[in-house]
């Protein structure tokens, strides 16, 4: 899922001017316009670090590694193994060898370096200059318990943002959540510069979502108290639908069978999307529909009894 989020987000922010060079466990290497990097990274939810690629090699090919020179300033190399990979490889030996290359021109500063060079050990040893790194508590400030109106059953902010990014939504596009709940998806969409529309059959949820958006200083384009089957009577030509419908676990469904809700929802979503519009829908099991083209499904195991399936549809 993190890799798919990066690719979808990069494509959206570069207007399609991005290219996947290669990918593997825990990483993706892409060609991107250099000025797009900050905008891409500020959107990403599931990526830890991003920067300028220097090269890759197998551990026994270390002597063939000849990276370009670093810019002026001190440097330090920080190493990470992806899920214990290359456990039999001496990382310090590689760090010393590569450090010798860079120290011919730059001085080492392990505490406060001007340049952080990341060594990522996965299927190969990868090196890149870190330019952006996720602040650990960034999403914690917008988590459910920090909002003035909340329900314990709500998608974590980073996964709400990832869902939107997976749809390839662009800044300024209209994003509708027809099961808005307490507004977690709406908050992330508005924070990324999208025009937010929300609906829900519970008026308290609509009021709470608006309260939460205003709490974070975010705007809402439109809202209404509606059953999902009626949204096509209210809106059309929506660019993106991103939603996390009820799973029937302590949530209000109006007594309707949950499978029927999903079927009606997908039909209604197909009616309001613009041609080529996309939908990201999280469900507790895999599903398809005659009304939309299913592009891919990404599973997320939550715990033993719940796996979320992120469905990505296109009209």
C-alpha positions as CSV (number, residue, x, y, z in Angstrom):
1,X,0.0,0.0,0.0
2,X,2.8,2.6,0.7
3,X,4.3,2.0,-2.7
4,X,0.9,2.4,-4.4
5,X,0.3,5.6,-2.5
6,X,3.6,7.1,-3.6
7,X,3.0,6.2,-7.3
8,X,-0.6,7.5,-7.3
9,X,0.3,10.7,-5.5
10,X,3.4,11.4,-7.7
11,X,1.3,10.9,-10.8
12,X,-1.3,13.4,-9.5
13,X,1.2,16.0,-8.4
14,X,3.2,15.9,-11.6
15,X,0.3,15.7,-14.0
16,X,1.4,12.3,-15.1
17,X,5.1,13.4,-15.6
18,X,6.5,10.6,-13.3
19,X,8.0,7.3,-14.0
20,X,8.7,4.2,-11.9
21,X,12.3,3.1,-12.4
22,X,12.2,0.2,-10.0
23,X,10.8,-1.0,-6.7
24,X,11.3,-3.7,-4.1
25,X,10.7,-4.4,-0.5
26,X,10.1,-1.1,1.3
27,X,11.1,1.3,-1.5
28,X,10.3,2.7,-4.9
29,X,12.6,4.6,-7.2
30,X,11.0,7.2,-9.5
31,X,11.9,9.8,-12.0
32,X,10.2,13.1,-11.0
33,X,10.4,16.8,-11.8
34,X,12.6,18.1,-9.0
35,X,10.3,20.9,-8.0
36,X,7.5,18.4,-7.3
37,X,9.2,16.6,-4.5
38,X,8.1,18.8,-1.6
39,X,4.4,18.8,-2.7
40,X,4.4,15.0,-3.1
41,X,5.9,14.4,0.3
42,X,3.6,16.7,2.2
43,X,0.7,14.6,0.9
44,X,2.1,11.2,1.7
45,X,0.9,9.3,4.8
46,X,2.6,5.9,4.7
47,X,6.2,7.0,3.6
48,X,8.9,7.5,6.1
49,X,11.6,9.2,4.0
50,X,12.2,10.6,0.5
51,X,15.2,12.1,-1.3
52,X,17.6,12.0,-4.1
53,X,18.7,8.6,-5.2
54,X,22.4,7.9,-5.3
55,X,22.6,4.2,-6.4
56,X,22.3,0.6,-5.4
57,X,24.5,-2.5,-5.3
58,X,24.7,-6.0,-3.9
59,X,26.9,-6.3,-0.8
60,X,29.7,-8.1,-2.8
61,X,29.6,-5.3,-5.4
62,X,30.5,-2.5,-3.0
63,X,33.8,-1.6,-4.7
64,X,31.8,-0.8,-7.9
65,X,29.7,1.8,-6.1
66,X,30.7,5.3,-7.4
67,X,28.1,7.9,-6.3
68,X,28.2,11.5,-7.4
69,X,29.7,14.0,-5.0
70,X,27.6,15.5,-2.2
71,X,26.9,19.2,-2.1
72,X,28.9,21.4,0.3
73,X,28.5,20.6,4.0
74,X,29.0,17.9,6.6
75,X,27.4,14.5,6.3
76,X,26.4,11.4,8.2
77,X,25.2,8.0,7.0
78,X,22.2,6.5,8.7
79,X,21.4,2.8,8.1
80,X,18.2,0.8,8.2
81,X,17.4,-2.8,7.4
82,X,14.0,-3.4,6.0
83,X,12.3,-6.1,8.2
84,X,15.6,-7.7,9.1
85,X,16.8,-8.3,5.6
86,X,20.5,-8.8,4.9
87,X,21.0,-9.8,8.5
88,X,24.2,-11.6,7.6
89,X,25.7,-8.4,6.0
90,X,28.0,-6.2,8.1
91,X,26.4,-2.8,7.7
92,X,29.2,-1.0,9.5
93,X,31.7,-2.3,6.9
94,X,29.6,-0.8,4.1
95,X,29.1,2.5,6.0
96,X,32.9,2.8,6.4
97,X,33.6,2.1,2.8
98,X,31.0,4.5,1.5
99,X,31.9,7.1,4.2
100,X,35.5,7.0,2.8
101,X,34.2,8.0,-0.6
102,X,32.2,11.0,0.7
103,X,34.8,12.1,3.2
104,X,37.3,12.9,0.4
105,X,35.3,16.1,-0.1
106,X,33.0,16.4,2.9
107,X,33.6,16.2,6.6
108,X,31.7,13.8,8.9
109,X,29.3,15.1,11.6
110,X,27.4,12.4,13.3
111,X,25.4,14.6,15.5
112,X,24.1,17.5,13.4
113,X,25.1,16.9,9.7
114,X,24.1,19.2,6.9
115,X,23.4,16.2,4.7
116,X,21.9,12.9,5.8
117,X,22.7,10.0,3.6
118,X,20.4,7.1,4.1
119,X,21.5,3.5,3.6
120,X,18.5,1.2,3.1
121,X,19.2,-2.5,3.2
122,X,16.5,-4.5,1.3
123,X,16.9,-6.7,-1.8
124,X,20.0,-4.6,-2.4
125,X,21.9,-1.8,-0.5
126,X,20.3,1.5,-1.6
127,X,21.7,5.0,-0.9
128,X,19.9,8.3,-1.1
129,X,20.2,11.8,0.2
130,X,17.3,12.4,2.6
131,X,15.4,15.5,1.7
132,X,12.1,14.9,3.5
133,X,11.3,12.8,6.5
134,X,7.9,12.2,8.2
135,X,7.3,13.9,11.6
136,X,6.2,11.0,13.8
137,X,3.4,12.9,15.6
138,X,2.1,14.7,12.5
139,X,-1.1,12.6,12.2
140,X,-1.5,12.2,16.0
141,X,-2.6,15.8,16.2
142,X,-5.6,15.0,14.0
143,X,-6.5,11.6,15.4
144,X,-10.0,10.9,16.6
145,X,-9.6,11.7,20.3
146,X,-8.1,15.1,19.5
147,X,-11.2,16.3,17.6
148,X,-14.0,18.2,19.4
149,X,-16.6,15.7,17.9
150,X,-15.6,12.1,17.7
151,X,-16.6,8.5,17.6
152,X,-14.3,5.7,18.7
153,X,-15.0,4.0,15.3
154,X,-13.1,6.1,12.9
155,X,-10.3,5.6,10.4
156,X,-6.9,6.8,11.6
157,X,-5.8,10.1,9.8
158,X,-2.9,8.5,8.0
159,X,-5.0,5.8,6.4
160,X,-7.8,8.4,5.6
161,X,-5.1,10.4,3.8
162,X,-3.6,7.3,2.1
163,X,-7.1,6.4,0.8
164,X,-7.4,9.8,-0.9
165,X,-3.9,9.6,-2.3
166,X,-4.6,6.1,-3.7
167,X,-7.4,7.6,-5.9
168,X,-4.9,10.0,-7.5
169,X,-7.0,13.0,-6.5
170,X,-5.4,16.3,-7.5
171,X,-5.4,19.6,-5.6
172,X,-8.6,21.6,-6.3
173,X,-10.6,18.6,-7.3
174,X,-14.0,17.8,-5.6
175,X,-13.9,14.9,-3.1
176,X,-17.1,13.5,-1.7
177,X,-17.5,11.2,1.3
178,X,-21.1,9.9,1.4
179,X,-20.5,8.2,4.8
180,X,-18.7,11.1,6.4
181,X,-19.0,10.0,10.0
182,X,-16.9,12.4,12.1
183,X,-15.1,13.8,9.1
184,X,-11.8,12.0,9.1
185,X,-11.5,11.7,5.4
186,X,-12.9,15.2,4.8
187,X,-10.3,16.7,7.1
188,X,-7.4,15.1,5.2
189,X,-8.9,16.0,1.8
190,X,-9.3,19.6,2.8
191,X,-5.9,19.8,4.3
192,X,-4.5,18.7,0.9
193,X,-6.2,21.5,-0.9
194,X,-9.2,19.6,-2.3
195,X,-12.9,20.8,-2.3
196,X,-14.7,18.8,0.2
197,X,-18.4,17.6,0.1
198,X,-19.9,15.4,2.7
199,X,-23.1,13.6,3.4
200,X,-24.5,11.1,5.9
201,X,-27.9,9.9,6.9
202,X,-27.3,11.0,10.5
203,X,-27.6,14.8,10.9
204,X,-25.4,14.6,14.1
205,X,-22.5,13.3,11.9
206,X,-22.9,16.2,9.4
207,X,-22.9,18.8,12.2
208,X,-19.9,17.1,13.9
209,X,-17.9,16.9,10.6
210,X,-18.4,20.6,10.0
211,X,-17.4,21.3,13.6
212,X,-14.2,19.3,13.2
213,X,-13.3,20.9,9.9
214,X,-13.7,24.4,11.4
215,X,-11.7,23.3,14.4
216,X,-8.7,22.7,12.1
217,X,-9.3,25.9,10.1
218,X,-10.5,24.0,7.0
219,X,-13.3,24.8,4.6
220,X,-16.1,22.7,3.3
221,X,-17.7,23.2,-0.1
222,X,-21.1,21.5,0.6
223,X,-22.9,19.1,2.8
224,X,-26.3,17.5,3.2
225,X,-28.2,14.9,5.3
226,X,-28.8,12.1,2.8
227,X,-29.1,8.4,2.4
228,X,-26.4,7.2,0.1
229,X,-29.0,6.2,-2.5
230,X,-30.1,9.8,-2.9
231,X,-26.7,11.5,-3.5
232,X,-27.1,11.5,-7.3
233,X,-30.2,13.7,-6.9
234,X,-28.0,16.3,-5.1
235,X,-24.6,16.2,-6.9
236,X,-23.0,15.2,-10.1
237,X,-19.6,15.5,-11.9
238,X,-17.7,14.6,-8.7
239,X,-14.0,14.0,-9.4
240,X,-13.3,11.6,-6.5
241,X,-15.3,9.7,-3.9
242,X,-13.3,8.5,-0.9
243,X,-15.3,6.8,1.8
244,X,-15.2,4.2,4.6
245,X,-18.8,2.8,4.9
246,X,-20.1,1.2,8.1
247,X,-19.0,-2.4,8.6
248,X,-21.9,-3.3,10.9
249,X,-19.7,-3.3,14.0
250,X,-21.5,-1.0,16.5
251,X,-22.4,1.4,13.7
252,X,-25.7,2.8,12.6
253,X,-27.0,1.2,9.4
254,X,-30.7,2.0,9.8
255,X,-31.4,-1.7,10.2
256,X,-30.5,-2.4,6.5
257,X,-28.4,-5.4,5.6
258,X,-24.8,-4.3,5.2
259,X,-24.3,-6.0,1.8
260,X,-27.3,-4.1,0.4
261,X,-25.9,-0.9,1.6
262,X,-22.6,-1.6,-0.2
263,X,-24.4,-2.5,-3.5
264,X,-26.6,0.6,-3.4
265,X,-23.6,2.7,-2.5
266,X,-21.5,1.6,-5.5
267,X,-24.4,2.2,-7.9
268,X,-24.9,5.7,-6.5
269,X,-21.2,6.5,-6.6
270,X,-21.1,5.5,-10.3
271,X,-23.9,8.0,-11.0
272,X,-22.3,11.0,-9.4
273,X,-18.7,10.5,-10.7
274,X,-17.5,12.5,-13.7
275,X,-16.3,10.4,-16.7
276,X,-12.9,9.0,-15.6
277,X,-13.6,9.8,-12.0
278,X,-12.3,7.6,-9.3
279,X,-13.5,6.1,-6.1
280,X,-11.7,4.7,-3.1
281,X,-13.9,2.6,-0.9
282,X,-12.9,0.6,2.2
283,X,-14.8,-2.5,2.8
284,X,-14.5,-5.6,5.1
285,X,-14.3,-8.0,2.2
286,X,-13.6,-7.9,-1.5
287,X,-16.4,-6.8,-3.8
288,X,-16.9,-5.9,-7.4
289,X,-19.8,-4.1,-9.3
290,X,-21.1,-3.8,-12.8
291,X,-21.3,0.0,-12.4
292,X,-17.6,0.7,-12.0
293,X,-14.2,-0.7,-13.2
294,X,-12.3,-2.2,-10.3
295,X,-8.6,-1.3,-10.8
296,X,-7.1,-2.9,-7.7
297,X,-7.7,-4.0,-4.1
298,X,-5.2,-3.4,-1.4
299,X,-5.7,-5.3,1.9
300,X,-4.8,-3.9,5.3
301,X,-4.9,-6.4,8.2
302,X,-6.1,-4.6,11.3
303,X,-6.4,-7.5,13.7
304,X,-7.4,-11.1,13.8
305,X,-11.1,-10.6,13.0
306,X,-10.8,-7.5,10.7
307,X,-9.0,-6.9,7.4
308,X,-9.8,-3.7,5.5
309,X,-9.9,-3.9,1.7
310,X,-9.1,-0.7,0.0
311,X,-11.0,-0.8,-3.3
312,X,-9.9,1.5,-6.1
313,X,-12.6,2.0,-8.8
314,X,-12.7,4.1,-12.0
315,X,-15.8,5.2,-13.9
